[in-house]
Amino acid sequence: MSDIALRMNHVFKRFRRGEQHDSLRDLIPSLVKRAVRKDRERSLAPEEFWVLNDVDFEVKKGETLGIIGHNGAGKSTMLKHLSGIMVPTRGSIEVNGRLSALIEVGAGFHPDLTGRENVFLNGVILGMTRTEVKRKFDEIVDFAGLEEFIDTPVKRYSSGMFARLGFSVAAHLEPDVLVIDEVLSVGDFAFQRKGIEKMRAIAKSGATVIFVSHNLQAVAEFCQRGILLERGRILAEGPTDQVIRRYLDTATSHAERAPHGPVRIVSTRIEGADGETGKFDGGGRARITVRLEAAEAVEKVAVVIQIFNADFYDIFHTSSERLGTQPLSLAANEVAECDFDVDLHLGAGTYYLGVYLYRYDAEREYDHVFPATSFVMTADRGAHGVANLYPVVSRFTAVQQSKVTPLLPATPKDSGRVMIKKAI
Amino acid sequence: MIEALQELSKNRELLYMITWREIRIRYKQSVMGLMWAVLMPIIITSAGVIVRLAASRLSGRPITSGDIGGIGVKALAWAFFVSALRFGTTSLTSNSSLVTKIKFPRLIFPLAAVLTSLFDMAIAAPVLLVLLPVAGVRLWPSLLWVPVLLMVLVLFTAGLCILFSAANLFFRDIKYIVEVVLTFAIFFTPVLYDASLFGKWRSILMLNPLTPILEGLNSSVILGRQPDLFWIGFSAVTSMVLFWVGVTFFRRLEPRFAESV
């Protein structure tokens, strides 16, 4: 009992499609209808659906859980239940300890108030006491990097500054259970990294973290366990990489295909040296296996593979023919396999693999599947971006006195601090 | 009910911060600043003086400084009631981002609207205090009734705000109904006139729980007389029942706020 941080017991939530009555004059007919109908805890009217359907899981203390799923799978609704904003139609939720939910950064910020005022307001709204905020104030402002602007109304902030301040307040809550929804997609790259580091520190301090994101790479890096939601049901639960694998499989099940040709791609697999399939560490070797089957006799088939990143930029493609392998001719109903051995010198992120069957001399495409499969690369050391060049710093020493004079005299870093000390 | 009050006392810092925010926003970037709090009672009082002048021409009874003082006292209380109810009714819908994104007792919002209006009243009160001695007010013992009457007034206002804020979240036309009723309510409540004007029909006016409070303020501040205890008791009981009904209703609906707002 005591090592459970949070538990959802067979939670159901009913939602209604379309308009709800929003004015008094619509109330009376609906009241009559409700009086006629009986207890409806289990049933659904035609315009209703389960946005959460028998969601049942528990999270142990200190665990990091990632929740993934397509848009509309019920992730946000689930978070709203976890944080107590919504109440289930049926089932129950238990939370042990102080829970903080970060559903939207800077919710409750008022544009006319200054950064300082908003930090206090937001801090108390999120569950801190004023003395607590006062104590952590410098830390919060420092983390957001907004010392100079802290007495400016937040309506003059850029959206990045706004989000940074919002995240920073929430990150200093010291909760027992922290629920985070997609908030790391804010701010610039450096701040996102900082955010992940901060979350990691919170998790390391013994807090339970529940993280909802589309950013599979962040989930893969950060969470020990994952849950895949699909139409309000838990489709898969377990170690993060397996759950991500399931997610990617459901993503590729809607893949784009060519119309019926004489030869078809049956399956595509990517497997690492240690048998891993969904998640790879940078630099590992992997084998891409394409299986094809001929419906009728075909000549000179070549296999093309193409890798796209999450933004669908073509980052790499090659083919059996270009790699010097003779095209294959197949008889009717003959099955063939083609292996590509690749080094995954890729940066962290999600990647999609497209496969084509092509006849080069006739410039004819037999079949294509996109995405045929997909995989996630985890961050390796300090390298970021699409490619991983495995950098090593081999020298970093002073070599000579700089002759360039700085344009501006360096300002003492304390200038911002002086303002912060002012009492609210 | 007790549970609700415990929850509130646990979140009193939050109530304080939300009230503080409302006050900051209201007085930031406004030309008049704190004058706003004074303006409403002055306008109501001026309207009352005109009504009284017309009445005294008809009846032949001259208007006294005590009459004007009485209107001022009632105007202050009325301005509080109107502003609290107006802000209170929309307090949940105008904070929808907080209602749907963060969990805490939503009772805070209508209560903060009441406290903000109470702050306005506290700003305007000193202006009135300066004028009262001119109207013949002395430090008589009946002034001790003022805090009691104010407590009943705040309880009544808070009850209505709580009720209407929740109702307005589900039915957006509530706020228009409140607007219309507030516009004309001043004719049904003896702010600009005295209930005694109606002679034996006075009791009917007194059924409006605000009437005994306003009349009580008039008699304890201006006339130096103890208010009508029977009717004050009636107001107090009505306010308590209303507050209880409001809180119960509000908490019954609270779980549905986030998905309905």
Interface residues (C-beta under 8 A of the other chain):
Chain A: F15 Q20 H21 D22 S23 L24 R25 L27 K80 S83 G84 I85 M86 V87 A101 I103 E104 A107 G108 H110 D112 L113 E117 F120 L121 V124 I125 L126 G127 T129 R130
Chain B: E13 L14 M17 I18 W20 R21 R24 I25 K28 Q29 S97 L98 T100 K101 I102 K103 F104 F170 F171 R172 D173 I174 P255 R256 A258 E259 S260
